[in-house]
């Protein structure tokens, strides 16, 4: 009896372990909601012809995140990392620029675009500024990034920036 139990224990110990269950893939409509921004871009102020930056937006981390590399012609560059969070049902973005600090934005897909909001900087009076960025795919294939700022926690908004991302040829 002891020999049979020993043989069974040895057989179980030497049997190949079951492969771990792979993590869920970052697929589906929610994970792809910001894919319209992926590409190599020349960036212009909306309504202007003077290019102000280059920007590279790419899928990273097995397609689970989108990374921007912002390369302005004047000033310091920066990077953002954006991802969909299935637990919250929203999108989150971390921005790190060429000066100390970071900014967290939260939001999600709205009418085929993306809206992200977070506190970024202060106004002349020292009040924290809430910034709302709206990204929309335009009919010509460009992407508009329209930024608005609020010093009263979103009760009123004013224009902050307005860029058009045109695909590099």
N, C-alpha and C positions, 0 to 999 in steps of 0.2 A: 504494500500500500504506500509506504513511504517513497519507494522508488518511482511509482507512478506519479505521485504528487510532485516529486523533484523534477521528473521529466517534463511535466506540464509547465512548471515554473520556468524551466530553462527555455522551453519552446516559446512561451509568452515573452520572455525577456529578449530573445533574439529575433522575434518577429519584427518586421519593419513597422515603424511608427506611422500612424495615419498622418497624411500631410495636413498642416494647419489650414483652416478655412481662409481663403484670400479675403482681403478687405473688399467692401463693395466698390465697384468702379464708379468713377466720377463721370457718369453719363446721364443723358436725359435732358429735357428741356430746361430745368432749373440750372444745371451745371453749364449749359451752353448759352445762357441768357446774355452773356457779355462777350461772346465770341466775335460779334461784329466789329469789335475794337482791335482784334488781333491783326497785326501786320506791321509793315515798315511805313512810316509816315513823314511827310513834310508838314509842318504846322504853321498856320497863318492866323493873324487876328481875323475874326469874322468881318468880312467886307473889305479886307486889305489884301494887297499883293506882296507885301514884304514878309518873307519867311522869317519866323522868329526862333524856330527850333526844329530838331529832328526828334522822332520818338519811335522806339521799337517796343512793340507789345507782342508778347509770346506766351503760349501755353507752356507751363512748367509743372513739375511734380506729378508726373504721369497724367497730365491733363486736368489735375485738380485745382490749379491756380493759374492766374494770369499775372505776368510780371511786366511792368512798364519800366523802360529806361528812358528818362526825360533828359534831352541834351539841348539846352537852350544856347543860343548864340551869345547872349549877354547874361551874366549872372551865373549862379551855380545850378548844377543839375540835381537830379534825384531819382528815386525809384519808388515804385509802389508794388505791392503784392495784394491781389484781390482774389477772394475765393467765396464760393457758395457754402453755407453751413446748413446741412440738412436738419440739424437739431433745432435751429432757430427759424429755418425757412427764409433766411435773409443772406445778403451779401455783406462781406466785411473787407475793408481795405486798410492797409497800413502804408502810410507815406513817410519816407525818410528823405529829407532834402540835404542840400549842401551846407546846412547850418545845424547847430545842435538841436536835438529834439525829434519828435515824431508826432504824427497825427493819425488818429483812428477815425475811419468813416464807416457808417453802417447804412444799409438801405436795401434796395432790391430792384427787380425788374418792374417797370411801369410802362404800359402801352408800347412794348417793343423796344424801349430804351432802358437806361439804368440811372437811378437816382441814388446818390450817396451823400450823407450829411455827417459833419463832424465839426468840433471846435478847432479853429485854426487861426492863431494869432490874436492880436488885440487892435482895437481902433485907437484913434488919437487920444481919447479920454481914458484909455486903459481897460475898456470893457472887452471881455472875451468875445470873439467873433464866431458865430455859427455859420459855417459855409455849406451850401448845398450845391453839388455838382450834378448836372443833368447831361447824360451822354445820349445822343440820338444818331441813328444811321440815316443819312440824308439820301434823297433819291438818286444823286449822282455817285453814290458809293463812299462819299466822304463821311466823317464822323464829327459832329459838333459837340464840344465840351463847353457848356455854359455854366458859369459859376455865379452864385448870388451869395451875399453876406447879410447877416442880421446881428445887430448888437442887443436885441431885445428877446433873445431865445426863440426866434422864429415867428414873432408876431408880425414884423414887417421885414421886407427884403429889398436890397438894392443890388444893382449889377456890380460884379466884381471882376470877371474876366469872361471872354467869349472867344474860343478858338475853333478853327476848322482844321481837322486832320485830313490831308489829301494823300492818297496812296502814292508811294514812290513808284516811278516808272522803271 
